[in-house]
Amino acid sequence: MKYYLTINKGKGEPKEVHGPYDTHRQAFTAGQALAEDGGMVEVHTNEIICDFCSKPSVKWTYPAADFVSLSTMWGSAGDWAACNACHDLIEAGDRKGLTARSVDGYFKYGPNLLPDNTTTRALLNREISLLHTVFMEARTGEVHPEVPPRG
């Protein structure tokens, strides 16, 4: 898996893409330096992963508007992808279950930037729960099955 950075400097400006990077940590570190110049920096992979738990098995798309959450300092550009398990939690309205799965997924599939301990899990639980709240407000349409890219 390779990692890339997308930098969006503003409306009407073309997005810049940087990479590939071999690890999420390399991309994240490069992104920190680029973020100092302004704009929204997003780390992503060359594979589609669940935006909730990071599992590389996407089956659903949730249309959503771009947003930045000032309470978490996280943001999102466009639609969100979901695996079957996260989709089921969203559709059941199980926000606690979705957050717990997202935190677990961070440590199972994620970038390994933070230590896996009780304090970190509690912090991630709070931050991810807030991020999910903003995501739910940013939804712009009905969920639909993911259509695999052609090529």
C-alpha positions, 0 to 999 in steps of 0.5 A: 500500500502506498500513501499520498497527500492531497492539498486543497488550497482553496476554491478554484485552485487545483489540488496538489498531489504529493507522493507516493510515500511508503508509510503513513508516518512519512506522508503525515510528516510531509503533510505537516510541513505542507500544511504550514503553507495553508490549505487542507491536507489529506493523507490517503492510500492508493486503495479504497478503505473504510473511512470509519474503521480503515478496513480495506473492504469498502461496500458502501458510499455515503454522500457528504459535503466537505467539512472541517471540524474545529472541535477536532481539527479534522476534516473531510473532502466529499463522500465517505466509504464504509465496509459492511460492518460500519454500514450496519452500525450507521443504519442501526443508529449505533453511534457508540458501536461505530465509534468503538469499531473506528477506534479498534480499526485505527489500531488494527488497520491505521497508521500506528502514530499513537500508542495503544493504551487506555488514555489514547483510546479514551481520547480517540473515542471522544474525537472520533465520536465528535467527527462522526457527529459532524459527518452525520450533519454533512451527509447530502444523500442516501447511502448507495453501494460502492461502485468499483473503479474500472480499469 
